[in-house]
Amino acid sequence: MKNKIKTIIFDLGGVLIDWNPEYVYLNEFGGDREKMQWFFDNICTPEWNEEQDAGRPLKEATEERIKKFPKYKEWIEMYYGRWIEMLGGSIEETVEVLKSLIDSKLYQVLALTNWSAETFPMALERFDFLHWFEGIVISGEEKMKKPSKEIYQLTLDRFSALPEASLFIDDRQINIEAANTLGLNTILFESAEQLREELKAFISN
């Protein structure tokens, strides 16, 4: 299988960037994890956040939540008002893997991320390594998101990549499964060490 891969596609959140709304809300809720989890399960849910990843404007999303849950207005506004504080930093060990692949000059290295088009510029400003990619496909800009097959196909088409010669790395099983249906090679990310080990089956020394 070595020497077959021409394109390597990275997910960002959870693979190269540590993002977690807990960094804002756990302190806001005085360390009460149960209260914080209730808020994430019922008010600013992951599903709600993913609508913004698919292109919904942040202002519209915030207003919709406030209208539905006016009692929690302050906490809802905090979600995107203090979004930058949810960025915990880069996952340095994975950034080192990324750098080694780019430095080898053997691969087209891309990123495919579920991310709001309005918040992504903040990440671009903070993380220099985001400028290393040959290209980044951002779900919020395309108005579609993983695991929709269309966004994988768009990525392949835009960068003239063949699925059988591409390797996709993501930390969510549902996204991996969608990539597999299109014939991409995949690695379900668990850690940088595990990624290094599994890459050996796909790439040149």
C-alpha positions as CSV (number, residue, x, y, z in Angstrom):
1,M,0.0,0.0,0.0
2,K,3.0,2.3,0.4
3,N,3.6,4.9,-2.3
4,K,-0.1,4.7,-3.3
5,I,-1.2,7.8,-1.3
6,K,-0.9,11.1,-3.1
7,T,-3.3,13.3,-1.0
8,I,-3.6,13.4,2.8
9,I,-6.7,15.2,4.3
10,F,-6.8,16.2,7.9
11,D,-9.7,17.1,10.1
12,L,-8.9,20.0,12.4
13,G,-10.9,20.0,15.7
14,G,-9.9,17.1,17.9
15,V,-7.0,16.2,15.7
16,L,-4.8,19.3,15.3
17,I,-6.8,21.8,17.5
18,D,-8.1,21.4,21.0
19,W,-11.5,23.1,21.0
20,N,-13.9,22.7,23.9
21,P,-16.8,24.9,25.2
22,E,-16.0,23.6,28.7
23,Y,-13.1,26.0,28.8
24,V,-15.7,28.8,29.1
25,Y,-18.7,27.2,30.8
26,L,-17.1,25.1,33.5
27,N,-15.7,28.2,35.2
28,E,-18.9,30.1,34.6
29,F,-20.9,27.3,36.3
30,G,-18.5,27.3,39.3
31,G,-17.1,23.9,38.4
32,D,-20.5,22.3,38.4
33,R,-20.1,19.7,35.6
34,E,-23.7,18.4,36.0
35,K,-25.1,21.9,35.5
36,M,-22.8,22.6,32.6
37,Q,-23.7,19.3,30.9
38,W,-27.4,20.1,31.3
39,F,-26.8,23.3,29.5
40,F,-25.0,21.5,26.6
41,D,-27.7,18.8,26.5
42,N,-30.7,21.2,26.4
43,I,-29.7,24.7,25.4
44,C,-26.6,25.2,23.4
45,T,-26.4,21.6,22.1
46,P,-23.8,20.0,19.8
47,E,-26.6,19.7,17.2
48,W,-27.3,23.4,17.4
49,N,-23.6,24.3,17.1
50,E,-23.4,22.0,14.0
51,E,-26.0,24.1,12.3
52,Q,-23.5,27.0,12.3
53,D,-20.9,24.7,11.0
54,A,-23.2,24.2,8.0
55,G,-23.4,27.9,7.4
56,R,-26.1,29.3,9.6
57,P,-25.2,32.8,10.7
58,L,-24.1,33.1,14.4
59,K,-26.4,36.1,15.0
60,E,-29.4,34.2,13.7
61,A,-28.5,31.1,15.8
62,T,-28.0,33.1,19.0
63,E,-31.3,35.0,18.6
64,E,-33.2,31.7,17.9
65,R,-31.8,30.2,21.1
66,I,-32.6,33.3,23.2
67,K,-36.1,33.5,21.8
68,K,-36.6,29.8,22.8
69,F,-34.9,30.0,26.1
70,P,-35.0,33.7,27.2
71,K,-34.1,32.8,30.8
72,Y,-30.6,31.7,29.7
73,K,-29.9,34.8,27.5
74,E,-26.6,35.6,29.1
75,W,-25.2,32.1,28.9
76,I,-26.4,31.7,25.2
77,E,-24.7,34.9,24.2
78,M,-21.5,33.7,25.8
79,Y,-21.3,30.8,23.4
80,Y,-20.1,32.8,20.4
81,G,-19.3,36.0,22.3
82,R,-16.5,34.2,24.1
83,W,-15.8,31.5,21.4
84,I,-12.1,32.4,21.2
85,E,-11.7,31.2,24.8
86,M,-12.9,27.7,23.8
87,L,-9.7,27.3,21.7
88,G,-7.5,25.4,24.1
89,G,-4.5,25.4,21.8
90,S,-2.8,23.2,19.2
91,I,-2.3,19.5,19.6
92,E,1.4,19.8,19.2
93,E,2.2,16.1,18.7
94,T,-0.2,15.9,15.8
95,V,1.2,19.2,14.4
96,E,4.6,17.5,14.3
97,V,3.1,14.7,12.2
98,L,1.6,17.3,9.9
99,K,4.9,19.1,9.5
100,S,6.8,15.9,8.7
101,L,4.3,15.1,5.9
102,I,4.5,18.6,4.5
103,D,8.2,18.7,4.7
104,S,8.5,15.4,2.8
105,K,7.0,17.2,-0.2
106,L,5.6,13.8,-1.2
107,Y,1.9,14.6,-0.6
108,Q,-0.8,17.1,-1.3
109,V,-1.8,17.9,2.3
110,L,-5.3,19.4,2.8
111,A,-7.8,20.0,5.6
112,L,-11.5,19.3,5.7
113,T,-13.3,20.7,8.7
114,N,-16.7,21.3,10.2
115,W,-16.3,24.9,11.3
116,S,-18.3,28.1,11.2
117,A,-17.1,30.4,8.5
118,E,-17.4,33.3,11.0
119,T,-15.2,31.8,13.7
120,F,-12.6,30.1,11.4
121,P,-10.7,33.4,10.8
122,M,-10.0,33.5,14.6
123,A,-8.3,30.1,14.3
124,L,-6.4,31.2,11.2
125,E,-5.0,34.1,13.2
126,R,-4.0,32.0,16.1
127,F,-2.5,28.9,14.5
128,D,0.3,29.3,12.1
129,F,0.2,25.7,10.9
130,L,-3.2,26.3,9.3
131,H,-1.3,28.3,6.6
132,W,0.8,25.2,5.8
133,F,-2.0,23.4,4.0
134,E,-2.3,23.4,0.2
135,G,-6.0,24.0,0.8
136,I,-8.7,24.0,3.5
137,V,-12.4,23.1,2.9
138,I,-14.5,24.8,5.6
139,S,-18.0,23.5,6.0
140,G,-19.5,26.9,6.9
141,E,-18.3,28.4,3.7
142,E,-19.6,25.5,1.6
143,K,-23.0,25.3,3.4
144,M,-22.6,21.6,3.9
145,K,-20.8,19.5,6.5
146,K,-19.4,16.1,7.3
147,P,-20.6,13.4,7.1
148,S,-22.5,14.6,4.0
149,K,-20.9,12.8,1.1
150,E,-21.1,15.9,-1.0
151,I,-18.4,17.8,1.0
152,Y,-15.9,14.9,0.6
153,Q,-16.6,14.8,-3.1
154,L,-16.2,18.6,-3.3
155,T,-12.8,18.3,-1.6
156,L,-11.6,15.6,-4.0
157,D,-12.9,17.5,-7.1
158,R,-11.5,20.9,-6.0
159,F,-8.0,19.6,-5.5
160,S,-8.1,17.0,-8.3
161,A,-7.6,14.1,-5.9
162,L,-8.6,10.5,-6.5
163,P,-10.3,8.7,-3.5
164,E,-8.2,5.6,-3.8
165,A,-5.1,7.8,-3.7
166,S,-6.3,9.9,-0.7
167,L,-6.1,9.3,3.0
168,F,-8.6,11.0,5.3
169,I,-7.9,11.5,9.1
170,D,-10.7,12.3,11.5
171,D,-11.6,11.7,15.2
172,R,-15.3,10.9,14.6
173,Q,-16.3,7.4,13.4
174,I,-19.4,8.8,11.5
175,N,-17.1,10.9,9.4
176,I,-14.7,8.0,8.7
177,E,-17.6,5.8,7.6
178,A,-18.8,8.5,5.2
179,A,-15.3,8.8,3.7
180,N,-15.1,5.0,3.3
181,T,-18.3,4.9,1.2
182,L,-16.6,7.1,-1.3
183,G,-13.5,4.9,-1.4
184,L,-11.1,7.0,0.6
185,N,-8.5,5.4,2.8
186,T,-9.0,6.4,6.4
187,I,-7.5,6.6,9.9
188,L,-9.8,7.1,12.9
189,F,-7.7,9.5,15.0
190,E,-7.1,8.6,18.7
191,S,-3.7,10.0,19.4
192,A,-0.6,11.3,17.6
193,E,1.3,8.2,18.5
194,Q,-1.5,6.0,17.1
195,L,-1.6,8.1,14.0
196,R,2.1,7.8,13.4
197,E,1.9,4.0,13.7
198,E,-1.1,3.7,11.4
199,L,0.4,6.0,8.8
200,K,3.2,3.5,8.3
201,A,0.7,1.3,6.3
202,F,0.0,4.1,3.9
203,I,3.1,6.3,3.4
204,S,6.7,6.1,2.2
205,N,9.5,6.1,4.7
